Amino acid sequence: MESYTLLRQFADSWMLLLLFAFFIGVVAWAFRPGSSKVYADTADIPFRHADKPAAPEETRT
């Protein structure tokens, strides 16, 4: 069997299942119950210093 045909059959069957399982895992991880606080905190980063500029020690990374 030539290598292209073998790789094509693998990609059409097992790789498709593997990538689908990976996708479902990523979606489940992103929507897990404990992640909403983390995402809300990350979404508020641009507005943390809306009232006053950040102090110089807060701007260093």
mmCIF file of the N, C-alpha and C atoms, coordinates in Angstrom:
data_MODEL
# 
_entry.id   MODEL 
# 
loop_
_atom_site.group_PDB 
_atom_site.id 
_atom_site.type_symbol 
_atom_site.label_atom_id 
_atom_site.label_alt_id 
_atom_site.label_comp_id 
_atom_site.label_asym_id 
_atom_site.label_entity_id 
_atom_site.label_seq_id 
_atom_site.pdbx_PDB_ins_code 
_atom_site.Cartn_x 
_atom_site.Cartn_y 
_atom_site.Cartn_z 
_atom_site.occupancy 
_atom_site.B_iso_or_equiv 
_atom_site.pdbx_formal_charge 
_atom_site.auth_seq_id 
_atom_site.auth_comp_id 
_atom_site.auth_asym_id 
_atom_site.auth_atom_id 
_atom_site.pdbx_PDB_model_num 
ATOM 1   N N  . MET A 1 1  ? 0.853   -1.167 0.000  1.00 0.00 ? 1  MET A N  1 
ATOM 2   C CA . MET A 1 1  ? 0.000   0.000  0.000  1.00 0.00 ? 1  MET A CA 1 
ATOM 3   C C  . MET A 1 1  ? 0.903   1.236  0.000  1.00 0.00 ? 1  MET A C  1 
ATOM 4   N N  . GLU A 1 2  ? 0.588   2.175  -0.814 1.00 0.00 ? 2  GLU A N  1 
ATOM 5   C CA . GLU A 1 2  ? 1.433   3.367  -0.889 1.00 0.00 ? 2  GLU A CA 1 
ATOM 6   C C  . GLU A 1 2  ? 1.170   4.274  0.311  1.00 0.00 ? 2  GLU A C  1 
ATOM 7   N N  . SER A 1 3  ? 2.156   5.079  0.669  1.00 0.00 ? 3  SER A N  1 
ATOM 8   C CA . SER A 1 3  ? 2.086   5.841  1.918  1.00 0.00 ? 3  SER A CA 1 
ATOM 9   C C  . SER A 1 3  ? 0.970   6.894  1.897  1.00 0.00 ? 3  SER A C  1 
ATOM 10  N N  . TYR A 1 4  ? 0.704   7.497  0.751  1.00 0.00 ? 4  TYR A N  1 
ATOM 11  C CA . TYR A 1 4  ? -0.369  8.491  0.692  1.00 0.00 ? 4  TYR A CA 1 
ATOM 12  C C  . TYR A 1 4  ? -1.709  7.853  1.040  1.00 0.00 ? 4  TYR A C  1 
ATOM 13  N N  . THR A 1 5  ? -1.989  6.691  0.496  1.00 0.00 ? 5  THR A N  1 
ATOM 14  C CA . THR A 1 5  ? -3.255  6.014  0.754  1.00 0.00 ? 5  THR A CA 1 
ATOM 15  C C  . THR A 1 5  ? -3.359  5.630  2.228  1.00 0.00 ? 5  THR A C  1 
ATOM 16  N N  . LEU A 1 6  ? -2.273  5.150  2.787  1.00 0.00 ? 6  LEU A N  1 
ATOM 17  C CA . LEU A 1 6  ? -2.274  4.774  4.192  1.00 0.00 ? 6  LEU A CA 1 
ATOM 18  C C  . LEU A 1 6  ? -2.522  5.993  5.084  1.00 0.00 ? 6  LEU A C  1 
ATOM 19  N N  . LEU A 1 7  ? -1.823  7.081  4.816  1.00 0.00 ? 7  LEU A N  1 
ATOM 20  C CA . LEU A 1 7  ? -2.013  8.292  5.613  1.00 0.00 ? 7  LEU A CA 1 
ATOM 21  C C  . LEU A 1 7  ? -3.403  8.878  5.415  1.00 0.00 ? 7  LEU A C  1 
ATOM 22  N N  . ARG A 1 8  ? -3.931  8.794  4.222  1.00 0.00 ? 8  ARG A N  1 
ATOM 23  C CA . ARG A 1 8  ? -5.279  9.302  3.954  1.00 0.00 ? 8  ARG A CA 1 
ATOM 24  C C  . ARG A 1 8  ? -6.327  8.509  4.721  1.00 0.00 ? 8  ARG A C  1 
ATOM 25  N N  . GLN A 1 9  ? -6.191  7.206  4.765  1.00 0.00 ? 9  GLN A N  1 
ATOM 26  C CA . GLN A 1 9  ? -7.126  6.374  5.517  1.00 0.00 ? 9  GLN A CA 1 
ATOM 27  C C  . GLN A 1 9  ? -7.023  6.657  7.012  1.00 0.00 ? 9  GLN A C  1 
ATOM 28  N N  . PHE A 1 10 ? -5.799  6.855  7.504  1.00 0.00 ? 10 PHE A N  1 
ATOM 29  C CA . PHE A 1 10 ? -5.616  7.185  8.917  1.00 0.00 ? 10 PHE A CA 1 
ATOM 30  C C  . PHE A 1 10 ? -6.251  8.529  9.247  1.00 0.00 ? 10 PHE A C  1 
ATOM 31  N N  . ALA A 1 11 ? -6.050  9.514  8.375  1.00 0.00 ? 11 ALA A N  1 
ATOM 32  C CA . ALA A 1 11 ? -6.610  10.841 8.611  1.00 0.00 ? 11 ALA A CA 1 
ATOM 33  C C  . ALA A 1 11 ? -8.127  10.825 8.542  1.00 0.00 ? 11 ALA A C  1 
ATOM 34  N N  . ASP A 1 12 ? -8.691  10.017 7.679  1.00 0.00 ? 12 ASP A N  1 
ATOM 35  C CA . ASP A 1 12 ? -10.140 9.953  7.541  1.00 0.00 ? 12 ASP A CA 1 
ATOM 36  C C  . ASP A 1 12 ? -10.803 9.238  8.709  1.00 0.00 ? 12 ASP A C  1 
ATOM 37  N N  . SER A 1 13 ? -10.094 8.420  9.429  1.00 0.00 ? 13 SER A N  1 
ATOM 38  C CA . SER A 1 13 ? -10.735 7.647  10.486 1.00 0.00 ? 13 SER A CA 1 
ATOM 39  C C  . SER A 1 13 ? -10.252 8.063  11.872 1.00 0.00 ? 13 SER A C  1 
ATOM 40  N N  . TRP A 1 14 ? -9.096  7.605  12.279 1.00 0.00 ? 14 TRP A N  1 
ATOM 41  C CA . TRP A 1 14 ? -8.643  7.801  13.651 1.00 0.00 ? 14 TRP A CA 1 
ATOM 42  C C  . TRP A 1 14 ? -8.252  9.241  13.953 1.00 0.00 ? 14 TRP A C  1 
ATOM 43  N N  . MET A 1 15 ? -7.645  9.910  13.022 1.00 0.00 ? 15 MET A N  1 
ATOM 44  C CA . MET A 1 15 ? -7.254  11.294 13.288 1.00 0.00 ? 15 MET A CA 1 
ATOM 45  C C  . MET A 1 15 ? -8.489  12.179 13.435 1.00 0.00 ? 15 MET A C  1 
ATOM 46  N N  . LEU A 1 16 ? -9.512  11.905 12.656 1.00 0.00 ? 16 LEU A N  1 
ATOM 47  C CA . LEU A 1 16 ? -10.759 12.656 12.788 1.00 0.00 ? 16 LEU A CA 1 
ATOM 48  C C  . LEU A 1 16 ? -11.347 12.456 14.180 1.00 0.00 ? 16 LEU A C  1 
ATOM 49  N N  . LEU A 1 17 ? -11.370 11.241 14.660 1.00 0.00 ? 17 LEU A N  1 
ATOM 50  C CA . LEU A 1 17 ? -11.888 10.970 16.000 1.00 0.00 ? 17 LEU A CA 1 
ATOM 51  C C  . LEU A 1 17 ? -11.018 11.622 17.077 1.00 0.00 ? 17 LEU A C  1 
ATOM 52  N N  . LEU A 1 18 ? -9.710  11.563 16.908 1.00 0.00 ? 18 LEU A N  1 
ATOM 53  C CA . LEU A 1 18 ? -8.804  12.173 17.873 1.00 0.00 ? 18 LEU A CA 1 
ATOM 54  C C  . LEU A 1 18 ? -8.997  13.690 17.933 1.00 0.00 ? 18 LEU A C  1 
ATOM 55  N N  . LEU A 1 19 ? -9.077  14.341 16.800 1.00 0.00 ? 19 LEU A N  1 
ATOM 56  C CA . LEU A 1 19 ? -9.254  15.795 16.777 1.00 0.00 ? 19 LEU A CA 1 
ATOM 57  C C  . LEU A 1 19 ? -10.628 16.203 17.296 1.00 0.00 ? 19 LEU A C  1 
ATOM 58  N N  . PHE A 1 20 ? -11.647 15.403 17.038 1.00 0.00 ? 20 PHE A N  1 
ATOM 59  C CA . PHE A 1 20 ? -12.979 15.688 17.573 1.00 0.00 ? 20 PHE A CA 1 
ATOM 60  C C  . PHE A 1 20 ? -12.972 15.567 19.099 1.00 0.00 ? 20 PHE A C  1 
ATOM 61  N N  . ALA A 1 21 ? -12.321 14.541 19.625 1.00 0.00 ? 21 ALA A N  1 
ATOM 62  C CA . ALA A 1 21 ? -12.215 14.384 21.076 1.00 0.00 ? 21 ALA A CA 1 
ATOM 63  C C  . ALA A 1 21 ? -11.429 15.546 21.691 1.00 0.00 ? 21 ALA A C  1 
ATOM 64  N N  . PHE A 1 22 ? -10.375 15.991 21.025 1.00 0.00 ? 22 PHE A N  1 
ATOM 65  C CA . PHE A 1 22 ? -9.606  17.142 21.499 1.00 0.00 ? 22 PHE A CA 1 
ATOM 66  C C  . PHE A 1 22 ? -10.465 18.401 21.523 1.00 0.00 ? 22 PHE A C  1 
ATOM 67  N N  . PHE A 1 23 ? -11.263 18.618 20.493 1.00 0.00 ? 23 PHE A N  1 
ATOM 68  C CA . PHE A 1 23 ? -12.154 19.772 20.422 1.00 0.00 ? 23 PHE A CA 1 
ATOM 69  C C  . PHE A 1 23 ? -13.163 19.745 21.559 1.00 0.00 ? 23 PHE A C  1 
ATOM 70  N N  . ILE A 1 24 ? -13.773 18.601 21.799 1.00 0.00 ? 24 ILE A N  1 
ATOM 71  C CA . ILE A 1 24 ? -14.748 18.476 22.884 1.00 0.00 ? 24 ILE A CA 1 
ATOM 72  C C  . ILE A 1 24 ? -14.068 18.732 24.230 1.00 0.00 ? 24 ILE A C  1 
ATOM 73  N N  . GLY A 1 25 ? -12.851 18.254 24.394 1.00 0.00 ? 25 GLY A N  1 
ATOM 74  C CA . GLY A 1 25 ? -12.107 18.501 25.629 1.00 0.00 ? 25 GLY A CA 1 
ATOM 75  C C  . GLY A 1 25 ? -11.816 19.976 25.848 1.00 0.00 ? 25 GLY A C  1 
ATOM 76  N N  . VAL A 1 26 ? -11.429 20.681 24.801 1.00 0.00 ? 26 VAL A N  1 
ATOM 77  C CA . VAL A 1 26 ? -11.144 22.116 24.916 1.00 0.00 ? 26 VAL A CA 1 
ATOM 78  C C  . VAL A 1 26 ? -12.416 22.889 25.247 1.00 0.00 ? 26 VAL A C  1 
ATOM 79  N N  . VAL A 1 27 ? -13.515 22.547 24.607 1.00 0.00 ? 27 VAL A N  1 
ATOM 80  C CA . VAL A 1 27 ? -14.786 23.217 24.889 1.00 0.00 ? 27 VAL A CA 1 
ATOM 81  C C  . VAL A 1 27 ? -15.225 22.944 26.329 1.00 0.00 ? 27 VAL A C  1 
ATOM 82  N N  . ALA A 1 28 ? -15.109 21.698 26.771 1.00 0.00 ? 28 ALA A N  1 
ATOM 83  C CA . ALA A 1 28 ? -15.478 21.364 28.146 1.00 0.00 ? 28 ALA A CA 1 
ATOM 84  C C  . ALA A 1 28 ? -14.588 22.101 29.148 1.00 0.00 ? 28 ALA A C  1 
ATOM 85  N N  . TRP A 1 29 ? -13.287 22.216 28.842 1.00 0.00 ? 29 TRP A N  1 
ATOM 86  C CA . TRP A 1 29 ? -12.383 22.920 29.733 1.00 0.00 ? 29 TRP A CA 1 
ATOM 87  C C  . TRP A 1 29 ? -12.711 24.422 29.789 1.00 0.00 ? 29 TRP A C  1 
ATOM 88  N N  . ALA A 1 30 ? -13.058 25.007 28.649 1.00 0.00 ? 30 ALA A N  1 
ATOM 89  C CA . ALA A 1 30 ? -13.357 26.435 28.611 1.00 0.00 ? 30 ALA A CA 1 
ATOM 90  C C  . ALA A 1 30 ? -14.652 26.772 29.341 1.00 0.00 ? 30 ALA A C  1 
ATOM 91  N N  . PHE A 1 31 ? -15.625 25.876 29.328 1.00 0.00 ? 31 PHE A N  1 
ATOM 92  C CA . PHE A 1 31 ? -16.912 26.131 29.954 1.00 0.00 ? 31 PHE A CA 1 
ATOM 93  C C  . PHE A 1 31 ? -17.071 25.434 31.297 1.00 0.00 ? 31 PHE A C  1 
ATOM 94  N N  . ARG A 1 32 ? -15.975 25.020 31.910 1.00 0.00 ? 32 ARG A N  1 
ATOM 95  C CA . ARG A 1 32 ? -16.072 24.371 33.213 1.00 0.00 ? 32 ARG A CA 1 
ATOM 96  C C  . ARG A 1 32 ? -16.576 25.380 34.240 1.00 0.00 ? 32 ARG A C  1 
ATOM 97  N N  . PRO A 1 33 ? -17.216 24.927 35.313 1.00 0.00 ? 33 PRO A N  1 
ATOM 98  C CA . PRO A 1 33 ? -17.835 25.845 36.277 1.00 0.00 ? 33 PRO A CA 1 
ATOM 99  C C  . PRO A 1 33 ? -16.865 26.834 36.923 1.00 0.00 ? 33 PRO A C  1 
ATOM 100 N N  . GLY A 1 34 ? -15.648 26.460 37.201 1.00 0.00 ? 34 GLY A N  1 
ATOM 101 C CA . GLY A 1 34 ? -14.721 27.352 37.885 1.00 0.00 ? 34 GLY A CA 1 
ATOM 102 C C  . GLY A 1 34 ? -14.054 28.387 37.010 1.00 0.00 ? 34 GLY A C  1 
ATOM 103 N N  . SER A 1 35 ? -14.265 28.340 35.714 1.00 0.00 ? 35 SER A N  1 
ATOM 104 C CA . SER A 1 35 ? -13.533 29.239 34.824 1.00 0.00 ? 35 SER A CA 1 
ATOM 105 C C  . SER A 1 35 ? -14.190 30.597 34.640 1.00 0.00 ? 35 SER A C  1 
ATOM 106 N N  . SER A 1 36 ? -15.442 30.768 35.020 1.00 0.00 ? 36 SER A N  1 
ATOM 107 C CA . SER A 1 36 ? -16.114 32.046 34.769 1.00 0.00 ? 36 SER A CA 1 
ATOM 108 C C  . SER A 1 36 ? -15.457 33.192 35.537 1.00 0.00 ? 36 SER A C  1 
ATOM 109 N N  . LYS A 1 37 ? -14.988 32.953 36.766 1.00 0.00 ? 37 LYS A N  1 
ATOM 110 C CA . LYS A 1 37 ? -14.312 34.005 37.528 1.00 0.00 ? 37 LYS A CA 1 
ATOM 111 C C  . LYS A 1 37 ? -12.997 34.393 36.859 1.00 0.00 ? 37 LYS A C  1 
ATOM 112 N N  . VAL A 1 38 ? -12.266 33.418 36.367 1.00 0.00 ? 38 VAL A N  1 
ATOM 113 C CA . VAL A 1 38 ? -10.988 33.695 35.702 1.00 0.00 ? 38 VAL A CA 1 
ATOM 114 C C  . VAL A 1 38 ? -11.220 34.528 34.448 1.00 0.00 ? 38 VAL A C  1 
ATOM 115 N N  . TYR A 1 39 ? -12.214 34.164 33.652 1.00 0.00 ? 39 TYR A N  1 
ATOM 116 C CA . TYR A 1 39 ? -12.496 34.894 32.422 1.00 0.00 ? 39 TYR A CA 1 
ATOM 117 C C  . TYR A 1 39 ? -13.034 36.295 32.716 1.00 0.00 ? 39 TYR A C  1 
ATOM 118 N N  . ALA A 1 40 ? -13.831 36.442 33.760 1.00 0.00 ? 40 ALA A N  1 
ATOM 119 C CA . ALA A 1 40 ? -14.339 37.770 34.124 1.00 0.00 ? 40 ALA A CA 1 
ATOM 120 C C  . ALA A 1 40 ? -13.190 38.670 34.571 1.00 0.00 ? 40 ALA A C  1 
ATOM 121 N N  . ASP A 1 41 ? -12.260 38.120 35.335 1.00 0.00 ? 41 ASP A N  1 
ATOM 122 C CA . ASP A 1 41 ? -11.103 38.899 35.781 1.00 0.00 ? 41 ASP A CA 1 
ATOM 123 C C  . ASP A 1 41 ? -10.239 39.306 34.588 1.00 0.00 ? 41 ASP A C  1 
ATOM 124 N N  . THR A 1 42 ? -10.030 38.408 33.659 1.00 0.00 ? 42 THR A N  1 
ATOM 125 C CA . THR A 1 42 ? -9.237  38.716 32.470 1.00 0.00 ? 42 THR A CA 1 
ATOM 126 C C  . THR A 1 42 ? -9.927  39.761 31.605 1.00 0.00 ? 42 THR A C  1 
ATOM 127 N N  . ALA A 1 43 ? -11.238 39.695 31.505 1.00 0.00 ? 43 ALA A N  1 
ATOM 128 C CA . ALA A 1 43 ? -11.975 40.662 30.681 1.00 0.00 ? 43 ALA A CA 1 
ATOM 129 C C  . ALA A 1 43 ? -11.914 42.066 31.273 1.00 0.00 ? 43 ALA A C  1 
ATOM 130 N N  . ASP A 1 44 ? -11.722 42.183 32.586 1.00 0.00 ? 44 ASP A N  1 
ATOM 131 C CA . ASP A 1 44 ? -11.687 43.498 33.238 1.00 0.00 ? 44 ASP A CA 1 
ATOM 132 C C  . ASP A 1 44 ? -10.306 44.146 33.238 1.00 0.00 ? 44 ASP A C  1 
ATOM 133 N N  . ILE A 1 45 ? -9.307  43.515 32.694 1.00 0.00 ? 45 ILE A N  1 
ATOM 134 C CA . ILE A 1 45 ? -7.945  44.066 32.711 1.00 0.00 ? 45 ILE A CA 1 
ATOM 135 C C  . ILE A 1 45 ? -7.876  45.482 32.120 1.00 0.00 ? 45 ILE A C  1 
ATOM 136 N N  . PRO A 1 46 ? -8.502  45.785 30.989 1.00 0.00 ? 46 PRO A N  1 
ATOM 137 C CA . PRO A 1 46 ? -8.384  47.146 30.451 1.00 0.00 ? 46 PRO A CA 1 
ATOM 138 C C  . PRO A 1 46 ? -9.023  48.219 31.331 1.00 0.00 ? 46 PRO A C  1 
ATOM 139 N N  . PHE A 1 47 ? -9.917  47.838 32.237 1.00 0.00 ? 47 PHE A N  1 
ATOM 140 C CA . PHE A 1 47 ? -10.650 48.812 33.038 1.00 0.00 ? 47 PHE A CA 1 
ATOM 141 C C  . PHE A 1 47 ? -10.176 48.901 34.477 1.00 0.00 ? 47 PHE A C  1 
ATOM 142 N N  . ARG A 1 48 ? -9.096  48.246 34.826 1.00 0.00 ? 48 ARG A N  1 
ATOM 143 C CA . ARG A 1 48 ? -8.633  48.238 36.214 1.00 0.00 ? 48 ARG A CA 1 
ATOM 144 C C  . ARG A 1 48 ? -8.229  49.612 36.707 1.00 0.00 ? 48 ARG A C  1 
ATOM 145 N N  . HIS A 1 49 ? -7.649  50.417 35.866 1.00 0.00 ? 49 HIS A N  1 
ATOM 146 C CA . HIS A 1 49 ? -7.172  51.741 36.272 1.00 0.00 ? 49 HIS A CA 1 
ATOM 147 C C  . HIS A 1 49 ? -7.929  52.829 35.510 1.00 0.00 ? 49 HIS A C  1 
ATOM 148 N N  . ALA A 1 50 ? -9.221  52.679 35.415 1.00 0.00 ? 50 ALA A N  1 
ATOM 149 C CA . ALA A 1 50 ? -10.026 53.660 34.683 1.00 0.00 ? 50 ALA A CA 1 
ATOM 150 C C  . ALA A 1 50 ? -10.140 54.970 35.457 1.00 0.00 ? 50 ALA A C  1 
ATOM 151 N N  . ASP A 1 51 ? -10.145 54.921 36.800 1.00 0.00 ? 51 ASP A N  1 
ATOM 152 C CA . ASP A 1 51 ? -10.293 56.126 37.614 1.00 0.00 ? 51 ASP A CA 1 
ATOM 153 C C  . ASP A 1 51 ? -8.992  56.901 37.754 1.00 0.00 ? 51 ASP A C  1 
ATOM 154 N N  . LYS A 1 52 ? -7.885  56.194 37.866 1.00 0.00 ? 52 LYS A N  1 
ATOM 155 C CA . LYS A 1 52 ? -6.593  56.854 38.048 1.00 0.00 ? 52 LYS A CA 1 
ATOM 156 C C  . LYS A 1 52 ? -5.529  56.019 37.327 1.00 0.00 ? 52 LYS A C  1 
ATOM 157 N N  . PRO A 1 53 ? -4.477  56.636 36.876 1.00 0.00 ? 53 PRO A N  1 
ATOM 158 C CA . PRO A 1 53 ? -3.418  55.862 36.205 1.00 0.00 ? 53 PRO A CA 1 
ATOM 159 C C  . PRO A 1 53 ? -2.752  54.897 37.178 1.00 0.00 ? 53 PRO A C  1 
ATOM 160 N N  . ALA A 1 54 ? -2.181  53.881 36.620 1.00 0.00 ? 54 ALA A N  1 
ATOM 161 C CA . ALA A 1 54 ? -1.493  52.889 37.437 1.00 0.00 ? 54 ALA A CA 1 
ATOM 162 C C  . ALA A 1 54 ? -0.223  53.490 38.020 1.00 0.00 ? 54 ALA A C  1 
ATOM 163 N N  . ALA A 1 55 ? 0.126   53.070 39.222 1.00 0.00 ? 55 ALA A N  1 
ATOM 164 C CA . ALA A 1 55 ? 1.363   53.506 39.846 1.00 0.00 ? 55 ALA A CA 1 
ATOM 165 C C  . ALA A 1 55 ? 2.524   52.857 39.091 1.00 0.00 ? 55 ALA A C  1 
ATOM 166 N N  . PRO A 1 56 ? 3.697   53.490 39.110 1.00 0.00 ? 56 PRO A N  1 
ATOM 167 C CA . PRO A 1 56 ? 4.840   52.945 38.346 1.00 0.00 ? 56 PRO A CA 1 
ATOM 168 C C  . PRO A 1 56 ? 5.185   51.508 38.702 1.00 0.00 ? 56 PRO A C  1 
ATOM 169 N N  . GLU A 1 57 ? 5.044   51.118 39.980 1.00 0.00 ? 57 GLU A N  1 
ATOM 170 C CA . GLU A 1 57 ? 5.388   49.734 40.337 1.00 0.00 ? 57 GLU A CA 1 
ATOM 171 C C  . GLU A 1 57 ? 4.342   48.728 39.821 1.00 0.00 ? 57 GLU A C  1 
ATOM 172 N N  . GLU A 1 58 ? 3.138   49.187 39.512 1.00 0.00 ? 58 GLU A N  1 
ATOM 173 C CA . GLU A 1 58 ? 2.112   48.291 38.971 1.00 0.00 ? 58 GLU A CA 1 
ATOM 174 C C  . GLU A 1 58 ? 2.265   48.068 37.475 1.00 0.00 ? 58 GLU A C  1 
ATOM 175 N N  . THR A 1 59 ? 2.973   48.946 36.789 1.00 0.00 ? 59 THR A N  1 
ATOM 176 C CA . THR A 1 59 ? 3.110   48.825 35.352 1.00 0.00 ? 59 THR A CA 1 
ATOM 177 C C  . THR A 1 59 ? 4.269   47.922 34.939 1.00 0.00 ? 59 THR A C  1 
ATOM 178 N N  . ARG A 1 60 ? 5.190   47.663 35.862 1.00 0.00 ? 60 ARG A N  1 
ATOM 179 C CA . ARG A 1 60 ? 6.314   46.782 35.526 1.00 0.00 ? 60 ARG A CA 1 
ATOM 180 C C  . ARG A 1 60 ? 5.873   45.343 35.456 1.00 0.00 ? 60 ARG A C  1 
ATOM 181 N N  . THR A 1 61 ? 6.494   44.596 34.563 1.00 0.00 ? 61 THR A N  1 
ATOM 182 C CA . THR A 1 61 ? 6.154   43.188 34.415 1.00 0.00 ? 61 THR A CA 1 
ATOM 183 C C  . THR A 1 61 ? 7.232   42.305 34.950 1.00 0.00 ? 61 THR A C  1 
# 
